[in-house]
């Protein structure tokens, strides 16, 4: 007989337990924190050496053991301190695609008390220039492509460059990782406090300049422990051993999202550092290659955005691959359509669908929906476990009762301390220790969160609010729909009208008339898209995997994307 939710939470957070809670003052506000959390991440990376020759990083036929990874981490830490003169609090940028060197660089930077600046590998030269100047980075660790894009900014700003996997002749003053890394050098050590800055992750906005979200060592560690706490809570609710089944496959992750994105960095990569897990790195997303990796490496955890789960289970060759090792399929970044949840549950026999609702500003932690909870409430993003608290508030910042729609707010030790060099943006987002998500949603009687849309992603049609996520969920129920993005386009009388761009499944056909007939009666008529674009290629996305709705809107409004209108 399993425990209730509250009983399970109480059991794992009780005095003397691994996840016992205590009070701490963070940024002048008292919050619950994990009592047994290590004081800083440098200790986490050093402790990884105990995993020895266990495989850690697998990439394109290469395998780095934990010993090999920590040896490289120590060598890089020595290079940064003793050769490049990096001091505590200095910023070091990482600008490369998903490589093992990204993982090691992150660890080396944080272990010397410096601050890792994650550079989006899809950025233009202008965007890289902005982030390097905004962060004040002293060193950039990069690959050839990112060096080429950022070389002008590097020269202008006097940033030292270390290039990994270089296949080109590098100019004088630019170092090659393979040639200068002092293998065998001892780690220089550092004095690091829990509330020292650890990371700057630039938010993936589709317009304007990105904001650098600053996290501390305490924030990341508490997020990691909160992620880890979910497994024993689930086990106790199911009447199972919270320590897990010793006969089960060892946990492993496939990395299918960028490391510069918070999902790839914290719940995926850092969980592997902490728990001694294998991380198989994909250079870029490819559903068929992912299936090959899952079969070959016996991957247990698949974490990405919902569209990647959709691509995986709907791949025409899915049944040809052995996916029996999978225990969890899901991720975050956007609400998943209900048909996807059912499809994952049906397709992955030994695994469970899951969804996490996290943000860059929460170190990816937030409400989560898993297993039976998810299949019974597929439109919910789940419940938050302590030490995170969730409220839904109105425009006057007052907490709303159960069932009422408003803005979702978060509280807890895993939140960022603010935005780099942007005190006004920080003050707008963080109020008395609470972080406003910018998302519209509601809570039910059991604390399940329902995200309805972004505040700014809502379509106002003739005085009626249209929440894009609701419309997309209805559209995804059509068997021919592979991808769908709902957005507003300008209208002289109504202000905005609803539009959608759709990529049909391979081998299927879909027309606007088919869609309108399908949606008749499913959703209110004012929510049905007036303009339908049938795409013959994947919808445009940003680096985090989210659809670029503003770009789609502008293309339709400008007549550059042909839409069928009713």
N, C-alpha and C positions, 0 to 999 in steps of 0.2 A: 504493500500500500504506500503510495507516494505522499509526500507532504504537500501542503498548500504553498502558494507563492510566498506568503508572509512567513510561514514556518521555515521554508528553505532559506530565505534571506536571513532570518533570525539565527538559524543554525550556523551558517558560514561566517557571519559577522560577530558571533558571540565572543566574549572575553577568552583569550587564549588561542583562538582560531587564527588561521593564516590571514583572513580578511577582516580581522577586528578593526573597528573604527575608533578614531580619536579626534579631538578638536585641535585645530591649528588656525592661526591668523595668517591669511594670505591677502596681500594688497589691502590691508586694513580691515578685512572682513573675516569673521569667524566661519570656518567651514569644517565639515567632516572630511577626514583624510584617512588613508590606510595606515594604521599604527606601525605595521611591519615593513613599510616601504623603505627601500634603500635611499639614502639621502641624495644620491646623484647617479647619473647614468654611467659615469666612468667606472663605477664598481660593477655594473652590469656587463660592460664589455670585457673587463678584466676577468670576471667570473666565467665568461664563455670559454676560456682556455681549458676548463675542467672537462669540456665535452670532447677534447682530444681529437682523435682521428675519425670521429663521426662526420659523415658528409654534411656540408653546410650549404655551399653555393654551387649550383649546377647550371652551366650555361654553355650551350652549343658544343657539347662534347668535353667541356672542362669541368672538373670537380675540385673545389677548394674545401679542405677539411676545416674544422674550427681552429685547429692549431695553425694551419697555414694562413687563415684569415686574420687571426690575432697577431701572428708574426708580422704580417704586412701592416696591420693597424699600428703596432708599436713602431715600426720603421717609419711610417708616414707621420706619426705624431712627432718623432724625433726630427724629421726633415722640416716640418712646419715650425717647430719651436727653435731648433738650433741653426737652421739654414735660412729660413724665410722670416724669422723673428716674430712669429705669431705669439701674441700674449693673450692672457685671459680676457674675454670680452670682445676680442677682435672678430670680425666676420670673415668667413671663408666660404666662397661660393662653390657649389657643385653644379656643373652644367654639362650633362651627358645623357645619352639614352640609358636604358636599363643594362648595366654591366655589373659584374662582381666588384669592380673598383668603386662604384657608387656606394655600395654597402660598407666597404672598408673605410672609405673617405668620411662618411657620416660618423662612424664610430671614432675615428682618429680625431676629428674636429671637436666633438663633444667631450672626449676624454681628456683634452688639454684645457677645458674651460672656455674654448672659443665657441662661436655661434655659427651653425651651419645655415647657409642661405641656399635654399632649393630653387634653382633656375629652371623654368619651364623650357624643355628642349624644343618646343615648337615656336618659341619666340623669334621675332624678327631681330635684326641688329639693333633697331631703335629701342625695342622692348628690353633687350639685354643691357643696352647702355643705361636705360632708366633704372633698372634694378641694381646694377653694379654701383651706380652713383648714389641711389637712394639708400642702399644698405651700407655703403662705405666699405665694401669688401676689400681686404688686403691681398688675398690670393684667390685665384679661380682654378679649380681642378676640373678639367673638361676633356672632351673628345675632339677629334679633328674638325668636325662639322660646327661644333659650338665655338671652337677657337676661331674658325674662319668668320663666323657671324659676329663674334664679339671682339675681334682683333683691334678694330679702330677704337672701341671704348676702352679696352685694356691699355692701349698705348696712351690714350688721352688721360686716363685716370691713374696710370702708374701701377696697375694691378699685376702682381706676379702670376705667371701661368705655369701649371703643371698639366701636361697632356697625356691622356691614357690611350693605349692601343693605336698610337700614331702610325700612319702609313705614309706620311709626308715628311719632307725635310723641314725642320722647324727653324725659325729665325733665331739669331743670337739672343740670349736672354730668356728664351722659352724652353723649359725643361721637358724631357720625356720621362714618364713614370718609370719605364723599364731601365733607364740609364742612371737615374739619380736616387732611386729609393734605396736607403741604406739598410739592406736586410741584415738582421742580427743586432741592430741598434736597440738599446733599452728604451722603454717608454720614459719620457722625461718627468712624468707625474704632474699633478696639479691640485690646488686647493679649490674645491667647488662646493657651493652651497645649494640647498634645495631650490631656492628662488632665484638662482642665477639664470640668465637667459641661455637657452639651448638651441633654438631653431627660429628661423624666419621662413615661413612658407607664404608665398604670394598667392592671394586668392584668385580664383579663375574667373574673373569677371569678363563679360563679353564686350563691354564698352569701357572707355576711360582707362586711367592708369590703375594697375592692380595695387592692393594694399598688402603690406607685409605683416602677416599675423605672427606675433612673437609668443613662443611658448617657453616655459621654464622647465628645468629638470623635474621639479615636483609635478607639474601638469602632465608631462608625458608618462612618468612612472605611474601616477594614479590612474591615468587612462588605461595603461597596460594591465594593471592589476584589476581594474573594473572589467576589462575584456575577459581576463582569466577567470574571474569569479562566476561568469555566466555558466561555465561547464558544470561545476559542482551544484549550482542552483538547479539546473535542468535535471541532473542526475537524481538529486534528492526528490524532486517532484515526480520523477518516474519510478521511484523506489529502487534506484540503482546505487552502486558504490560511487561516492563522489570523487574518489581517486581514479576512476575510470577502469576499464576492463584491461587487465594485463595481457590478455591474449589478442587484443585488437592490433591492427596495423599501427606502426608509429606515425604520429601526426606529421604531415608535410603540407607545404603550400606551393601552388603554382602562382608566380607573379605575372599577372596579366594587365595590371594598371601601372602607370608611371610611378617611379620612386619619388619624383618630385611632388606627387599628389599625396595628401595626407593618408589616404587609404593604403596606398602602397607602402608608405613610410612607417606608419605607427602600427596598426593592427596586423599587418602582414610581416614586413621586414623585422620590426623590433620584437614582435612576438617570437620570431625564430631565434634572434639573438638571446632572448631571455630564457627560452625553454629548450634550447639546443635542437631545433627542428631543421629539417632540410627545406631549402628554398630553391625552387627551380625557376630560373629567370627566362622570361620571353622578351626578345628584343622589341617586338610589337605584337599586337593582338591578331591572331589568326585562329579561327575556331577549329579547323581541321588539325593544325599543328598542336593546338591545346589538347585535343583528343588523343593525339599520338603521345604527348608528354604524360598525360594522366595514365594511360595504359602502361607505358614503359617505366615510369618512376613510381607507380602506385600512389598517386597523389590523393590525399584525403580531404583537402580544403581548397575550394575554388571561390575566390572573393573578387568581385568586380562590380561594375554597374549592371543593373537589370538587363540592359540590352545584350551584354556579353553572355549572361546566363541563357537568354533567349536564343542567341546565335548558337550556343553549345547544344542545347537539347533539341533544337529544331534543325540541326545540321543534317543534310540528307544521308550522311554516312554514320550518324550517331550510333546506330545499332551494331555497326561493324567493329566497334572498339569496346574493349573491356573497361568499363567505368565502375566496376564493382568496389573499387577502393574508396570512392567518394563517400564522405560522411557529412559534408556540408557544402551546399551550393547556394550562392547568393552574394550579397554585398550591400551597396548603398548608392548614394548619389541621386536617387530619384525613387518615387514610389513605383513598385512593380505592378504591372497589370495582373488582375486576378487570374486570367488564364495561364500566365507564366507560372504562378505558384503551383497550380494544379499540375501543369506539365512537368515541372521539376519533381514534384512528389511522385508522379507516376513513372518518370523515366529513371530516376536515381534510386534504385530499390533499397539500398542500405543507408542512404543519406537523407538529409532533411533540408528542405528549403529554408532560407533565412534571409532577413533583411535588417540592415543596421541603418539607423537614421543619425548620422553624425555629420559634422561640419569641420572645415579646417579650424574654425574657432573653438571646437570642442575636442581637438585631437582625434577626430573621427568617432569618438564615443557618443552614445546617445541611446534612445529607446531602441530595442531590438525585438524582432518577431521571429520565432524559430519553431520548427517542428509542428506539433499539433496545434499550438497557438496560431501559427501562421496559416495553416490550412483551414482553420475554423474562422479566422479573421484576416483574410488575404488583403483587405484594403487598409489594414492598420500597419503602422511601423513598429508596433509593440510597446513594451513597457521599459522604463529606465530602472536600473538597479542602483542602490546606494553606492557611492555617495552623491550621485547626481539627483537633482530635483527638477521637476518640470511643472510649469504653470502655463495657462492660456490667459492672456490679458487683453483688455480692450484698449481703445485709443488713449484713455486717461491713465493707463498703466495699472488698472485695477484687475485683480485676479477674477476670472469668470467662473461660474459654476459649471458642473459637468454638462456636456452636450452643447454648450454655446461656443460659437466660432469666434476666434480671435487670433492674435499673434502668439506663437509658441516662444517661451522663454526658458533658459537653462541656468542651473546653478550648480557649482561643484568645483573641486580642485583641479579638474582636467581642462578648465577653460584657459584660453590665452590670457596673458596679462594686458594685451592691448595691441595696437597697430604701430609699427615702426614709424617714427617721425610724424605721426598723425594723431595728435591729442584730441582734435575735434571729432574725428571719426571714432576714436576710442570711447569718448564720452557719449556719443550717440548710440553706440552698440552695447556698452557695458554700463549698467546702472545699479549701484549699490551691490556690486558683485554678481548681478544677474546679467545674462547675455541674451539679447533679443535676436532671434533667429532670422527674422524677415520672412518667415513662413507662416501661412495661415493654416489653422487646424483646430482640433477639438480633442477633449479627453472624454472617455466613457467612465462608467462607474467603477471599473476595475483598474483604471489608470492607463489603459491602452490609448496611444496617441494616434490620431488620424490626421495626416498631412494632406491638405486640400490643394495647396499651391503656394508659390511664392507670392508675397504681397505685391510685388511689382510685375508678376507674371499673370495676373488676373486680367481678364478682358471685361471692360465695362461696355456693354452693348445696350444702348438705349435705356440706361438706368438699371439694367439687370447685370448682376455679377455672374460671370462665367468662369468657373475654375477649370483650368486646362487639364489638370490631372484626372478629373472626373470624366471629361470628354474622351481623353486618350484611353482610359480604362475601358470605356464602352467600345471604342474603335478596335482595340486590340482583341476583342472577342471575335472579330471577323477572321475566319480561318486563312484568308489570303493575305493578311497584314503582317509584315515582318517588322517594319519600323513606322512610327507615327509621331509627329510633333504638331501640337495644336498651338496656334498663336493668333494674335489680333492684327487685322489690317484696317487702315483708316477708312471711315465712311462719313460722308458729308452730313447725313441726317442722324444716324445712330451713334456717331462717334467712332465706334469700332465694330467690325464684324468678325465672326469666327472663321478662321481658315485652318487647313490642315495639309501637311505634306506627308505622303505615304510612300514607302518602298514596299511593294508586294513581295511575298515569298517567291523564290525561284520556281518557275514552272507554272505559276498561277497568273490569272488575269483579274483585274479589278478596275471598274470604272466609277466615276463620281455617282452615276445613277444607282449602281449596285450599293455603294456606301449609304446613300440617302435612304434607300429602301430598307437596308439592314438596320439603320439607326432609328427608323420610324417607330415610335413608341418606347424605345429604350431610354431616351433622355428627352427632356423638354425641348420643344421645337426651337426655341431661341438659342439653345446650346449646340444644335446641329450645325456643322460647318457650312457656311454659304459658299465657300471657295475651296475646291479640292485640287491639289497638285499630286499627280501620280509620277513618282520619280523612277528613273531607270538606273540610278546609282545611289549609294549610301547617303543618308542625310548628313549635312555638315555638323561636326562636333568640335568642341574645344578639347584641350588636352586631358581634362578630367572625364571625358566621355559623354558630356552633356550636349544636347542638341543646341545649335546656335540659332535660337528662335528669332532674334533680332535680324540676323542676316537673311533668314528665310522671309521674314516680313518685308524687308526692304526689297528683296528680289521680286516678290509678288507685287508689291505696291508699285514698283518701277517697271513692271511689265517684262522683266527679264526671266521670270519663271511663269510658264503658261498655266493658268488655273481654269478649271471648269466651274462656272458659277450658276447658281440656281436663282 
